[in-house]
Amino acid sequence: MSRFRRMRSLQKFAAVHASIYNLFNSERSLHSRPDFKLNRAAALAEWRGLGAEEWTAPLSILRLAQISLPAPIISP
């Protein structure tokens, strides 16, 4: 890293390089695709089960509400 004269330049380069490297680096995962699908399906089923237990509000509580928003201001 001796080619950078200023620490700020080195930090900028390191930040951009890390972002680009992480974007295009496609390492192989340790888990197979079928295992991933099974785990995802199990997690989704668990999440839906938890949501169904907690959200049992009667329909009388739910109501429509009308809101009005001001018109957007368009500057010339």
Residue pairs with C-beta under 8 A, 6 or more apart in sequence:
1 10
4 10
4 13
29 36
31 39
